[in-house]
Structure formats: structure tokens, C-alpha cells
Amino acid sequence: MPKGNKKINRRDFIKYSGIAGAALTLSGIAGAGYFAGKDKSTHTGWGKGAYGENQDFNRTPFRVNNPTYKKAGKPVRIGYLENIFNRNGELYRLMHPRDGSNPKWSLQQGVDDLPGDLKKFYKKHPGRLDEFKKAYRRGRQQKKNWEKYKDQYLLADAWSAAHSSPMRGREAFPAEPQDAPEKSDFKGINTKPCQLKSPGHGSRLMKKIAHTFGATLVGIAPVKEEWLYQGYLRGVGKTRYEKPPHWKHAIVVGIPHEWESLYANPVYGTSYDAYSMLNFIAGKLEVFLKHIGYAARSHVPPTDYDLVMPPLAIDAGLGEQGRNGILITPELGANTRLAAVTTNMPLENDKPIDIGIKEFCEKCKICAEQCPSGAISFDKQPPQVIRGYRRWEINQEKCFTIWNTVATSHPRGCRVCLAVCPYSRKNNWIHKLAKQMDAYDPTGAFSSAMLAMQKQFFDYPGAQEYLPPPDGSNAVYQEPPDWLKTEEWFDL
């Protein structure tokens, strides 16, 4: 009873009852969610349908005319050396020339001893070269330490090696472009394209074909000039180039990592399980398109691509970019790996979606809290304007240092930010309820309540513990499956 034994009127009774009911409902959801989250019988994005009909998120009410990233200046193409793998490759080639000649640079030297563009880059970004040196030394030390870990992580390493094997060498499928896109993208076409009934028919056809090849998510986007890397083009080499006219559309495909190994990151995970599958999915799409008379080029990270994937996938309506720099989708969360095929086939583009991921990331920060490298920003709002767009920036060098530090052999690295993301959840009823209610809740109250419960119920090792001793304990986000535990099968 209220103070003074005052009677409660009907409106107040309904209000208080509603508040109490909501609290009980959220508590029940939290409890059920805790046990559902422990259940490994269902996984986000998995289903029996071959053509994606069993995906459970309806994007139609959330279609918007403009993407959710905000232009804050003149768009600038990504330079060759802005990609950490490119600039690290340049440094490695200076230190270890392929022709066997004497090194042209060493760790004992500084920025002023570097050639041209490398010198300009590191002058512009002080501290990054020191971080490279740190990562390089840690990587060398980790190779020496691998003897300590190789028995325990034998199966995880073998599993990663098996997935990466199709991507080694230039004889692997699909064939590496050997000429400019105007030639290589048309190589293998031996028939004139049939007249499509409409671009819509073309899009629906290619989506069905992509699903049969193994894609979980498929979207169609226009190829924008600003999403092309600048300074290097496969089949040509280092060059500045304009967007090839026949790169009219991109078929963007997404799949998840294997879920059990993802949750056991960093030491039991790998990127190659998803990338090796994407390599075959995109390669098959390239062959299919050429066989029916259209130019095609597959783009598959981490090395064989000419387009930056997250914004391309945003344009294709697959999801939004999160605080961790990763594309987050309704079906897969941050556990979404991407590839694309550029083509001149007449297609109908998809529209981007806005389900409030940026607003959720503003208050969540779990990925930043758990990042072993400290590479992810804690800022509520993205403070940086990166190449003309406002977004959170990832410190690439710090991230790469941890890739060379965690207790794994090269190149398995770390994907903790994917695993701990609240959107990367099992596809059970609690996950469906949460993402549907959050998308329709304009106040953000539901996501705030669920996020508070997430942090209370789920255990997180802590960023430092992911590191190997003496800095950490080789912790993993969740326990690995028994099929990745070497000690379950072998006497060590």
C-alpha cells in the first residue's frame, strides 16, 4: 500500500502493475536467456533451407533510402599503405628480400631509413613503426614458444591448416587474375548473355545460386568508387586506377565462422574456416557468371580482394558497422565474414537497413572492454572522420600485435571482439525476441535492460587474461568443443 493508506486509482494501478509485470518479464527473460545462451543446440544463421527462406529477420520495415554511415567530408579512397597487411608486407620485403640479397632495412633502424612512401606514412603516423617492431619481435618469440603449446593445440592448429590449405599458392581455386580487369574479368566467357526478364529476376537468380553454393547471407550493391582500394590492383600490381566501367554491381555474400570454435577464441579459433568457404563460394559465383555470359571477379579477404567489404555489405542491406569495425548482421551478429563478386550483369540493388546497431554500440562497449590489445575505442560517439566518413577507428597496429602474441601458431590470431558481441548469439527464442523487440523499440530501454543482464549473467575472462603467460593465462571466452581439445583424444 502507498504511504498513508491512500487508495490507488485505476490509472496508477495499471501503471504500477505494468512496471511490475515488465520487471518480472525481463527477469524471466534474463533467467531463460542465461540457460538458452548455454545451449549449443541452435546457432544463429543455421537452418535447413537451401535458399535462405528460414532466415528469421524481416528487413522490409527497416529499409531506408540512405546508408546509416554519416558522410562528414569529401570521401577519400583507401591508400595502398593504409592497409596494415600491405605496409607490413613492404617492411618484411625490405628485411627479407625475395631475391636473397642483403636486407635493406632492419629493426635497429628508424623511420628516416625507410624508402619514399613508407617513410611518409610513418612520419605522418608516429608510433606505428614502433608498434610494428614490437609485433615483429613478439611474433618471433611466439614461434620459439610454439614448442610449449603445439601438443595442447594440435587439433586446433591442424583444423586451421586444413581450412587455409586451399588458399595457399596461386594454383588454388579460383585462379588469381593475371591481367587488368578489362581483360581478366572477361576471360573464360564463351557465350553471349541471355536477355534477362528484368534486373530483379537477375538478383533473385543470383541470390538463389549463391545460397546453393553455401552462402548464408546475400545482398546486391552498386560498386562505389570510394570502396575501391587505391594504389594496387590484382593482375596489374602497384598502380593508381579508376573504377572499371563493368564493375556495376557487387554480389555480397556472408557466412559465419564455425560457432563452437568462435566462442573459444582466441587460442582455439581461426579465420580460415570462413575465408576458405568464402573462397569457394565466390569462386563458384565467378565461374557461374562467366558461364552465362557476364564478366565477373571474385574478391575474398584476407588477401585476394580489391574492395573494402564492410561498407559494401552495408550498401547491400546485410547489416551495419559496429564499434569493433566489423559488420554486424541481424542473423549472425559480428560473426559475419564477407566476400563479393563484381559483375556487369543487370541486377537490382538492395537497400541498406537501420536496426539501431550504432545506438546499441554506443552504450555496450563489451568488445572494447574485452579487447586484449586495447585497439577498440571507448568513445560513446565516433570522434574520427575516416576518409570522409564518421566512424569508430580501430588501432590496426595494436590489434596486429595481439595477433602475434596469443598462444597460437601463425596465422590463427584473435577474434575475441566477434565472440563477445551480444549480437553474436544462438538462434533460439530468446535471441529472436531480443533482436526483434530492440529493433522496434524507439526508446532504447529494452536493449539497455538486456545489456545490463548480459553483463551480469555472462562471465568474461577480462582482456589481459587472453594473453599467454606471464601476462595472462591463455584464457578463452567460452570452453572449446571436445573435438578441438587435443587432450581428449591423445596422451600428452
Summary of the structure (lengths in Angstrom):
residues: 492
radius of gyration: 24.3
end to end distance: 66.1
largest distance: 92.3
contacts: 1524
relative contact order: 0.16
helix: 43%
strand: 11%
